[in-house]
Amino acid sequence: MKFFEDIQVGEKFEVGSHTFGTEEIKRFAVRFDPQAFHMDEAAAARSHFGALCASGWHTASVWMRLMVEHLRREDEGRRARGEGVAALGPSPGFRELKWLKPVYVGDTVTYAVEVVETRASNSRPGWGLISLRNTGVNQKGEPVISFVSVVFVERRAEATA
């Protein structure tokens, strides 16, 4: 992770894409969101969705996996260049979660992030807080998920002295 001082409001980056398949949608639903329209094609066809679709929690979980993988690749690049890597702290939560359109079998969702706020932590002097607008769009360019996450990021030692 970049150090807090190196992160700017307005920065944008893509974290990756994922195509949702039938069996994956059903496996996730059986374990974590066992509603019929996520597990059974016939029931889904009769639902307000009209076809099998992924759980919103599934779409959010895929974002998390892609985000962690993206940050890992970025950190590997920094280390290879001999740059410092900041610690990523806990997340105090998220807000404004919106599932904007269903994600159907075969949809490919591309996830992106924009830094929308930065502020030094009052309670943890060695840390800053960043707020990120996280979005996912399907292959048609239609937004399917949006939320703001907040995470602690390590500050440079000289910035807190």
C-alpha atoms as an extended CHARMM CRD file, in Angstrom:
* protein
*
       161  EXT
         1         1  MET       CA              0.0000000000        0.0000000000        0.0000000000  PROA      1               0.0000000000
         2         2  LYS       CA              1.1280000000        3.5370000000       -0.5890000000  PROA      2               0.0000000000
         3         3  PHE       CA              1.7380000000        5.5840000000        2.5190000000  PROA      3               0.0000000000
         4         4  PHE       CA             -1.1270000000        7.8110000000        3.5890000000  PROA      4               0.0000000000
         5         5  GLU       CA              0.7240000000       10.9780000000        2.5150000000  PROA      5               0.0000000000
         6         6  ASP       CA              1.0910000000        9.6280000000       -1.0410000000  PROA      6               0.0000000000
         7         7  ILE       CA             -2.6320000000        9.0000000000       -1.5390000000  PROA      7               0.0000000000
         8         8  GLN       CA             -4.5990000000       11.7730000000       -3.2440000000  PROA      8               0.0000000000
         9         9  VAL       CA             -8.3330000000       12.4180000000       -3.4040000000  PROA      9               0.0000000000
        10        10  GLY       CA             -9.4580000000       11.7230000000       -6.9610000000  PROA      10              0.0000000000
        11        11  GLU       CA             -7.0550000000        8.8290000000       -7.5840000000  PROA      11              0.0000000000
        12        12  LYS       CA             -8.7820000000        6.0700000000       -9.5320000000  PROA      12              0.0000000000
        13        13  PHE       CA             -7.7630000000        2.5240000000      -10.3170000000  PROA      13              0.0000000000
        14        14  GLU       CA             -9.3030000000       -0.6690000000      -11.5890000000  PROA      14              0.0000000000
        15        15  VAL       CA             -8.9460000000       -3.7420000000       -9.3800000000  PROA      15              0.0000000000
        16        16  GLY       CA            -10.0780000000       -6.3920000000      -11.8450000000  PROA      16              0.0000000000
        17        17  SER       CA            -12.9550000000       -8.1740000000      -13.5140000000  PROA      17              0.0000000000
        18        18  HSD       CA            -14.8800000000      -11.3460000000      -12.8200000000  PROA      18              0.0000000000
        19        19  THR       CA            -17.3720000000      -13.3870000000      -14.8420000000  PROA      19              0.0000000000
        20        20  PHE       CA            -20.1270000000      -14.9600000000      -12.7580000000  PROA      20              0.0000000000
        21        21  GLY       CA            -20.9400000000      -18.5650000000      -13.6670000000  PROA      21              0.0000000000
        22        22  THR       CA            -23.9790000000      -20.6910000000      -12.8520000000  PROA      22              0.0000000000
        23        23  GLU       CA            -22.3340000000      -23.1650000000      -10.4800000000  PROA      23              0.0000000000
        24        24  GLU       CA            -20.3600000000      -20.4650000000       -8.6610000000  PROA      24              0.0000000000
        25        25  ILE       CA            -23.5430000000      -18.4030000000       -8.1120000000  PROA      25              0.0000000000
        26        26  LYS       CA            -25.3520000000      -21.4520000000       -6.7380000000  PROA      26              0.0000000000
        27        27  ARG       CA            -22.4430000000      -22.5390000000       -4.4820000000  PROA      27              0.0000000000
        28        28  PHE       CA            -22.1880000000      -19.0890000000       -2.9310000000  PROA      28              0.0000000000
        29        29  ALA       CA            -25.9620000000      -18.8830000000       -2.4550000000  PROA      29              0.0000000000
        30        30  VAL       CA            -26.2610000000      -22.2900000000       -0.8190000000  PROA      30              0.0000000000
        31        31  ARG       CA            -23.6370000000      -21.3150000000        1.7480000000  PROA      31              0.0000000000
        32        32  PHE       CA            -24.3550000000      -17.6360000000        2.3300000000  PROA      32              0.0000000000
        33        33  ASP       CA            -27.6120000000      -16.3830000000        0.7530000000  PROA      33              0.0000000000
        34        34  PRO       CA            -29.9860000000      -19.3240000000        0.2470000000  PROA      34              0.0000000000
        35        35  GLN       CA            -32.7700000000      -17.5660000000       -1.5930000000  PROA      35              0.0000000000
        36        36  ALA       CA            -34.4150000000      -19.5230000000       -4.4170000000  PROA      36              0.0000000000
        37        37  PHE       CA            -33.6260000000      -16.9830000000       -7.1620000000  PROA      37              0.0000000000
        38        38  HSD       CA            -29.8970000000      -17.4960000000       -6.4370000000  PROA      38              0.0000000000
        39        39  MET       CA            -30.0590000000      -21.3130000000       -6.3810000000  PROA      39              0.0000000000
        40        40  ASP       CA            -32.7140000000      -22.5620000000       -8.8010000000  PROA      40              0.0000000000
        41        41  GLU       CA            -33.2440000000      -21.4930000000      -12.4090000000  PROA      41              0.0000000000
        42        42  ALA       CA            -36.9670000000      -22.3110000000      -12.4260000000  PROA      42              0.0000000000
        43        43  ALA       CA            -37.6250000000      -20.3800000000       -9.2210000000  PROA      43              0.0000000000
        44        44  ALA       CA            -35.4900000000      -17.5040000000      -10.5120000000  PROA      44              0.0000000000
        45        45  ALA       CA            -37.5000000000      -17.4030000000      -13.7550000000  PROA      45              0.0000000000
        46        46  ARG       CA            -40.6850000000      -16.9330000000      -11.6970000000  PROA      46              0.0000000000
        47        47  SER       CA            -39.1070000000      -14.2320000000       -9.5100000000  PROA      47              0.0000000000
        48        48  HSD       CA            -38.9320000000      -10.5030000000      -10.0970000000  PROA      48              0.0000000000
        49        49  PHE       CA            -35.3900000000      -11.0760000000      -11.4780000000  PROA      49              0.0000000000
        50        50  GLY       CA            -36.6030000000      -13.3560000000      -14.2710000000  PROA      50              0.0000000000
        51        51  ALA       CA            -33.4320000000      -15.4680000000      -14.3000000000  PROA      51              0.0000000000
        52        52  LEU       CA            -30.7570000000      -16.8610000000      -11.9880000000  PROA      52              0.0000000000
        53        53  CYS       CA            -28.6690000000      -14.0380000000      -10.5350000000  PROA      53              0.0000000000
        54        54  ALA       CA            -25.7880000000      -13.6620000000       -8.1080000000  PROA      54              0.0000000000
        55        55  SER       CA            -26.3080000000      -12.6200000000       -4.5190000000  PROA      55              0.0000000000
        56        56  GLY       CA            -25.3610000000       -9.0070000000       -3.8800000000  PROA      56              0.0000000000
        57        57  TRP       CA            -23.1000000000      -10.3180000000       -1.1240000000  PROA      57              0.0000000000
        58        58  HSD       CA            -21.3870000000      -12.4650000000       -3.7390000000  PROA      58              0.0000000000
        59        59  THR       CA            -20.6800000000       -9.3950000000       -5.8870000000  PROA      59              0.0000000000
        60        60  ALA       CA            -19.2610000000       -7.6080000000       -2.8420000000  PROA      60              0.0000000000
        61        61  SER       CA            -17.1280000000      -10.6320000000       -1.8840000000  PROA      61              0.0000000000
        62        62  VAL       CA            -15.6410000000      -10.7930000000       -5.3640000000  PROA      62              0.0000000000
        63        63  TRP       CA            -14.7090000000       -7.0970000000       -5.0410000000  PROA      63              0.0000000000
        64        64  MET       CA            -12.8940000000       -7.9150000000       -1.7740000000  PROA      64              0.0000000000
        65        65  ARG       CA            -10.8920000000      -10.7370000000       -3.3510000000  PROA      65              0.0000000000
        66        66  LEU       CA             -9.9410000000       -8.6140000000       -6.3660000000  PROA      66              0.0000000000
        67        67  MET       CA             -9.0250000000       -5.6580000000       -4.1450000000  PROA      67              0.0000000000
        68        68  VAL       CA             -6.7170000000       -7.7690000000       -1.9700000000  PROA      68              0.0000000000
        69        69  GLU       CA             -5.0690000000       -9.2840000000       -5.0620000000  PROA      69              0.0000000000
        70        70  HSD       CA             -4.6340000000       -5.8170000000       -6.6010000000  PROA      70              0.0000000000
        71        71  LEU       CA             -3.0190000000       -4.4310000000       -3.4470000000  PROA      71              0.0000000000
        72        72  ARG       CA             -0.7230000000       -7.4740000000       -3.2100000000  PROA      72              0.0000000000
        73        73  ARG       CA              0.4750000000       -6.9480000000       -6.8040000000  PROA      73              0.0000000000
        74        74  GLU       CA              1.0280000000       -3.2360000000       -6.1610000000  PROA      74              0.0000000000
        75        75  ASP       CA              3.0560000000       -3.9960000000       -3.0150000000  PROA      75              0.0000000000
        76        76  GLU       CA              5.1760000000       -6.5660000000       -4.8740000000  PROA      76              0.0000000000
        77        77  GLY       CA              5.9620000000       -3.9140000000       -7.4730000000  PROA      77              0.0000000000
        78        78  ARG       CA              6.9380000000       -1.3910000000       -4.8060000000  PROA      78              0.0000000000
        79        79  ARG       CA              9.2360000000       -3.8860000000       -3.1150000000  PROA      79              0.0000000000
        80        80  ALA       CA             10.8280000000       -4.8110000000       -6.4590000000  PROA      80              0.0000000000
        81        81  ARG       CA             11.5660000000       -1.1120000000       -7.0510000000  PROA      81              0.0000000000
        82        82  GLY       CA             13.0250000000       -0.7760000000       -3.5470000000  PROA      82              0.0000000000
        83        83  GLU       CA             10.1850000000        1.4380000000       -2.3440000000  PROA      83              0.0000000000
        84        84  GLY       CA              8.6500000000        1.3220000000        1.1080000000  PROA      84              0.0000000000
        85        85  VAL       CA              5.3190000000       -0.3880000000        1.6090000000  PROA      85              0.0000000000
        86        86  ALA       CA              2.8280000000        1.0080000000        4.0970000000  PROA      86              0.0000000000
        87        87  ALA       CA              0.8020000000       -1.2240000000        6.3730000000  PROA      87              0.0000000000
        88        88  LEU       CA             -2.8920000000       -1.4440000000        5.7080000000  PROA      88              0.0000000000
        89        89  GLY       CA             -4.9080000000       -1.3450000000        8.8920000000  PROA      89              0.0000000000
        90        90  PRO       CA             -8.4180000000       -2.4120000000        9.7320000000  PROA      90              0.0000000000
        91        91  SER       CA            -11.5420000000       -1.0870000000        8.1110000000  PROA      91              0.0000000000
        92        92  PRO       CA            -13.9980000000        0.6180000000       10.4480000000  PROA      92              0.0000000000
        93        93  GLY       CA            -16.7340000000       -0.1750000000        7.9510000000  PROA      93              0.0000000000
        94        94  PHE       CA            -18.5700000000        0.8680000000        4.8400000000  PROA      94              0.0000000000
        95        95  ARG       CA            -21.5930000000        2.9220000000        3.9140000000  PROA      95              0.0000000000
        96        96  GLU       CA            -23.9430000000        3.6650000000        1.0580000000  PROA      96              0.0000000000
        97        97  LEU       CA            -24.0120000000        0.0610000000       -0.1850000000  PROA      97              0.0000000000
        98        98  LYS       CA            -26.2090000000       -0.1430000000       -3.2690000000  PROA      98              0.0000000000
        99        99  TRP       CA            -26.9300000000       -3.1200000000       -5.4900000000  PROA      99              0.0000000000
       100       100  LEU       CA            -28.0190000000       -1.2410000000       -8.5960000000  PROA      100             0.0000000000
       101       101  LYS       CA            -28.7670000000       -4.0380000000      -11.0800000000  PROA      101             0.0000000000
       102       102  PRO       CA            -28.8490000000       -7.8090000000      -10.8600000000  PROA      102             0.0000000000
       103       103  VAL       CA            -25.7450000000       -9.7310000000      -11.8880000000  PROA      103             0.0000000000
       104       104  TYR       CA            -26.8800000000      -12.5990000000      -14.1110000000  PROA      104             0.0000000000
       105       105  VAL       CA            -25.1090000000      -15.7750000000      -15.1970000000  PROA      105             0.0000000000
       106       106  GLY       CA            -22.4010000000      -14.8430000000      -17.6840000000  PROA      106             0.0000000000
       107       107  ASP       CA            -22.1480000000      -11.2010000000      -16.6220000000  PROA      107             0.0000000000
       108       108  THR       CA            -18.6320000000       -9.8520000000      -16.2920000000  PROA      108             0.0000000000
       109       109  VAL       CA            -18.2800000000       -7.1940000000      -13.6110000000  PROA      109             0.0000000000
       110       110  THR       CA            -15.3170000000       -4.8210000000      -13.6590000000  PROA      110             0.0000000000
       111       111  TYR       CA            -14.5400000000       -3.2410000000      -10.3080000000  PROA      111             0.0000000000
       112       112  ALA       CA            -12.9570000000        0.1740000000       -9.8250000000  PROA      112             0.0000000000
       113       113  VAL       CA            -12.0020000000        2.3730000000       -6.8920000000  PROA      113             0.0000000000
       114       114  GLU       CA            -11.7760000000        6.1320000000       -6.4060000000  PROA      114             0.0000000000
       115       115  VAL       CA            -10.2840000000        7.8660000000       -3.3690000000  PROA      115             0.0000000000
       116       116  VAL       CA            -12.9730000000       10.2650000000       -2.1530000000  PROA      116             0.0000000000
       117       117  GLU       CA            -11.5700000000       11.4370000000        1.1860000000  PROA      117             0.0000000000
       118       118  THR       CA             -8.3880000000       11.3440000000        3.2650000000  PROA      118             0.0000000000
       119       119  ARG       CA             -7.8830000000       12.4720000000        6.8250000000  PROA      119             0.0000000000
       120       120  ALA       CA             -5.3290000000       11.9230000000        9.5460000000  PROA      120             0.0000000000
       121       121  SER       CA             -6.5760000000        9.7970000000       12.4140000000  PROA      121             0.0000000000
       122       122  ASN       CA             -7.0790000000       11.6870000000       15.6610000000  PROA      122             0.0000000000
       123       123  SER       CA             -7.0550000000        8.5570000000       17.8060000000  PROA      123             0.0000000000
       124       124  ARG       CA             -4.1630000000        6.7520000000       16.0770000000  PROA      124             0.0000000000
       125       125  PRO       CA             -1.3630000000        9.2350000000       15.2650000000  PROA      125             0.0000000000
       126       126  GLY       CA              0.5930000000        6.8250000000       13.0500000000  PROA      126             0.0000000000
       127       127  TRP       CA             -2.3850000000        6.2650000000       10.7780000000  PROA      127             0.0000000000
       128       128  GLY       CA             -4.6230000000        8.0290000000        8.3070000000  PROA      128             0.0000000000
       129       129  LEU       CA             -8.0870000000        7.1250000000        7.1020000000  PROA      129             0.0000000000
       130       130  ILE       CA             -9.0050000000        6.9010000000        3.4530000000  PROA      130             0.0000000000
       131       131  SER       CA            -12.5130000000        6.6360000000        2.0630000000  PROA      131             0.0000000000
       132       132  LEU       CA            -12.9320000000        4.8020000000       -1.2320000000  PROA      132             0.0000000000
       133       133  ARG       CA            -15.8980000000        4.7910000000       -3.6150000000  PROA      133             0.0000000000
       134       134  ASN       CA            -16.0070000000        1.2130000000       -4.9290000000  PROA      134             0.0000000000
       135       135  THR       CA            -18.0160000000        0.4480000000       -8.0400000000  PROA      135             0.0000000000
       136       136  GLY       CA            -18.7280000000       -2.4600000000      -10.3160000000  PROA      136             0.0000000000
       137       137  VAL       CA            -20.0780000000       -2.2530000000      -13.8540000000  PROA      137             0.0000000000
       138       138  ASN       CA            -21.2250000000       -5.0940000000      -16.0740000000  PROA      138             0.0000000000
       139       139  GLN       CA            -20.0670000000       -5.7870000000      -19.6250000000  PROA      139             0.0000000000
       140       140  LYS       CA            -22.6900000000       -3.3220000000      -20.9280000000  PROA      140             0.0000000000
       141       141  GLY       CA            -21.2290000000       -0.5190000000      -18.7950000000  PROA      141             0.0000000000
       142       142  GLU       CA            -24.2070000000       -0.6000000000      -16.4160000000  PROA      142             0.0000000000
       143       143  PRO       CA            -23.4360000000        0.0180000000      -12.7250000000  PROA      143             0.0000000000
       144       144  VAL       CA            -24.3070000000       -3.0370000000      -10.6050000000  PROA      144             0.0000000000
       145       145  ILE       CA            -22.7670000000       -2.2410000000       -7.1930000000  PROA      145             0.0000000000
       146       146  SER       CA            -21.5320000000        0.8640000000       -5.3850000000  PROA      146             0.0000000000
       147       147  PHE       CA            -20.3490000000        1.5010000000       -1.8310000000  PROA      147             0.0000000000
       148       148  VAL       CA            -17.9160000000        3.5790000000        0.1830000000  PROA      148             0.0000000000
       149       149  SER       CA            -15.3390000000        1.7680000000        2.2940000000  PROA      149             0.0000000000
       150       150  VAL       CA            -13.0290000000        3.2830000000        4.8810000000  PROA      150             0.0000000000
       151       151  VAL       CA             -9.6400000000        1.8870000000        5.8160000000  PROA      151             0.0000000000
       152       152  PHE       CA             -6.6830000000        2.8280000000        8.0100000000  PROA      152             0.0000000000
       153       153  VAL       CA             -3.3780000000        3.3650000000        6.1640000000  PROA      153             0.0000000000
       154       154  GLU       CA              0.0260000000        3.7700000000        7.7780000000  PROA      154             0.0000000000
       155       155  ARG       CA              1.5460000000        7.2670000000        7.7720000000  PROA      155             0.0000000000
       156       156  ARG       CA              5.2070000000        7.9820000000        7.1890000000  PROA      156             0.0000000000
       157       157  ALA       CA              7.1170000000        8.2370000000       10.4780000000  PROA      157             0.0000000000
       158       158  GLU       CA              8.2590000000       11.8010000000        9.7740000000  PROA      158             0.0000000000
       159       159  ALA       CA              4.6590000000       12.8990000000        9.1830000000  PROA      159             0.0000000000
       160       160  THR       CA              3.6590000000       11.9120000000       12.7050000000  PROA      160             0.0000000000
       161       161  ALA       CA              6.7470000000       13.2320000000       14.5360000000  PROA      161             0.0000000000
